[in-house]
Amino acid sequence: MIQLVDSHCHLDRLDHEKLGLDIDQVYAQARQLGVNHMLCVSINMEQWPNMMALVEKSEHVYASVGVHPTEQEGHDPSVDELIQLAAHPKVVAIGETGLDYFHCKDDLEWQRDRLRRHIAAAKATGKPLIVHSRDAQPDTLNILEEEGAATVGGVMHCFVDDWESAQRAIALNFYISFSGIVTFKSATELKEVAQKVPLEWMLVETDSPYLTPMPHRGKSNQPGYTRHVAEYIAELRGEPLERVAQVTTENFFRLFKHTVK
């Protein structure tokens, strides 16, 4: 039986009306596809209590705490606040943090300062980082290097950059996570990266409800579709799905050490 982990999803943002499934049915469908564990990732502080209430109801769902780089209106937590919230036994990571120069323009020093605070919280708690980077990979990697993020490591979530960037991230103890984007016809360069990244440094994810992989593109995404990402990567690499599933699952539990299998 294939065992997979969705290393990055947003369960609190699933559109159950579009899916035609309630949360228990989402979990059941994921299990049928071999996805037995998932990490529900924080985007802002305002929604965090509701997200955690959902996470606490399932033994095999974990959480992170952090504020997405494009969130500008809500509460921006201090290092001490992040450390305090990360003490929750279900929280296994800090983030989603990072830099986004696609959605945000002008002076973005506030984004870079937020990333540095998240790195400080990760180092203080010993919990790895979940990093979002869009059109900002050089600055993202430079800050991770400058702030000593390699001591805790983490994951470059929904990776879409080049092989050189992947190599730099791996050198910083960051795993490379592939989402449904790798299945898109237009993602030629990303497919090449997925072939080159050592399997021991790879994770798979959905980022659901976003970025639905083929063959369901155009529909709302869900954690079970991690299976399609893993199948596609296995085909790209010419490796058995069983091996891709086994190693990426082992990688997840190695990185997120506070999880319980």
N, C-alpha and C positions, 0 to 999 in steps of 0.2 A: 504493500500500500504506500503510495506517494505521500510524503509529509512535507508540507510547505509552510512558510510564514509570510504573511503580508507585513513587511517591515515598516510600512507607512500608509496609514489610511486616516480618514476623518469620519468616524462612525456617527458623530453628532451632526454631521451635515448631509447624511444620506437622504435622498428624496424617496421616501417610502411609497409615495403615490406613484411616481414614475416606475419604480422597481416592481411595484405590485407585491411587495414583501414587507412584513414587519421585521423588527430587529432579530427576533428568534429565528425567523425563516431565512434571514441573511446569514446567520451563523450556521444554520443547518445546510444551506446550499454551499457555503464555503467548505464545510466538513466533507460533503459529497465530492468536492473537487480536490480534497486533500489538504485544504488550508485550515489548520487547527489552531493556530495562534496568530495574533495580530497586534500591532502597535498603533494605538489611537493617538494622533499627534496634535498638540496644542497650537492654536493660532493666536488667541488673545486671552486676556485675563477675564473679560466680561463673560465669556462662554465657558471658561474653565470649570466652574462648579458644576454646571449641567453636564459637561463632558465627563467629569470624574464620577458623577452619580451613575452615568451609563456604564463606565468602565468597571466600577466596583461590583456590578451585578454579574460579571462573567469572569470565571477563574482564568480563562485563557486569553484575556485581553489586557494589555498593559498600556501605560500612558506616558506622555512627556509633559513638561511644563516649559512654556516660553511664549514669546510674541513674534509673529511673522514679520519679516522686514518691511512688508508693504502696509502694515497696520499703523495708521497715523493718529487716529482719533481717540483711542482708548487709553487705559492706564499702562504706563511704561514702567515695569517693576525694577526695583533696585536689585543689586547683587544679593543683598540680605534677604529680600522677599523671595527671590528665586530659590535660594538655599532652603528657606523655611518650607516652601511649597514642595520642593523636591524630596523632603523627608517623608512624604506619603509613601507607604509601602508599595503602592501600585506604580509609582513613578520611576522609570528606569532610564530616563534620558532628559537632557536639557535641549529645548528647541520646540518648535522649528525656528531657527535663527538664520542669519546670513545677510546677504546683500542682494538687492534687486534694482538694477539700473534700467530695466525695461519699463516697469510700471511707474517708477518714481524718478523724477528729474530734479534739476537745479542742485542746490547744496544738500548733499546727502551725508554730511558728517554725523547727523543724528543716527543714521542707520549703522554707520561704522562704530559709533559709541555703544549702541545697543548690542551689536555683535560682541564687542569686547566685554561687556557686562555678562553676557551669557557664557562666554569662555571662562571668565573668572568664577562664575557659579559652578560650572562643570568641574573645574579644577578643585574647587572647595569641597564638592560633594563626591568626587570620583566617578561621576556619571557622564557617559559620553554625549557628544553633541550631535544634533540632527541639523544639517546645514543645507539651506536653500541658496542657490546662486544662479542669478539670471543676468546675462550680459555684464557680469562683474567678476568673472573668475580670477583674473590676476589680483585684484584687490582683496577678494575673499581669501585666497591662499596666502597672500602676503600677511594679512592680519592673523590668520591662524598660526603662521610661522612666528610672527613677532610676539604673540601672546602665549606661546608655548603650549598650544592646543594639542600637540603630539603626546603630551603626558597622559591625556585622557582618551584621545582619539575620537572616532565617531563615524558618521556616514555622510557622504555627499549624496543627498536624496535627489531622486529624479534627475540623474546625471544626463546632461545634454552637451557637454563640452568635448574637447579633443583629447587625443591620446596623451599628449604632453601634460595637460592639466590632470588627467587621471593618474599619471605617474607621480606628479608632485603631491597629489592628495594621498596616494598610497604611502609615499615616503613619510607623510605626517601621521600615519596610523589611521587613515580614514578609508572605510570601505566605499566601494562604488555601487550605488543602487540604481537598477534599471526599472523603469516603469513601462506602461503601455506605449510610450512614445517610440520605443525600439521596434515595435511592430509596424509603425507607420511607413508607408512606401517612401516618403520623402526623407526619412532619417538615415541616409546613406552613410554618412560619417559615423554616426552613433553605432550603427551595426558593426562597423569595423572596430570600434572601441570595444564593443561587447565580445568580439572575437579575441581581442588581445588581453583584456584584463584577466589576470590569474583568477581562477575560480575561487581560490582561497581568500580573495579580496572582494567578492561579489555578494550583493544582496538583491532581492527582488521585491517589488512593491506594486500597489495599484494607485496610490494617491487618490483613492476613491473618495467622493463621487466624480472626480475629474479624470481626464486622460484615459478614457476607456480603450483597451487594446482591441486589435482585430481578434476575432471576427465580429465583435460587438460594438465597434466604433459607431458613434452617433447615439448610443444609448447611455443611460446612467451607469456609472461604474460601481463595482462592489468588490469586497475583499476576495471572494472566490475566484475572481478573474486573474489573480496572481498566477493561477495555473497556466493561463494562456501566455503570460510573459515568460514564465519558466520554459514552457514548451518551445516558444519561439527561439529563445536563447540557446536551448539545447540543440535545436535544428541548425542554427547559425554556426555553432561550434562543432557540430558533428559529434556530440556527446550524448549519452543516454539521459533521458529526462530524470531517471532515478538518481543519477550522480549529481546533476545540477540541483535537484531538490535536496538531496542529503547534505551536500556541502554548504549551500546557502543557508539551510536551516541550522547547521552547526555553527556557521559564521554568526548568525543572529544571536544565538545563546552565548557565544564567546564574547561578542561585543557588549551585549546588554546583560551583564553579569548578575543584575539584580532580579532577573526573571526567574520563574520557577517552571520547569518543564512539566 
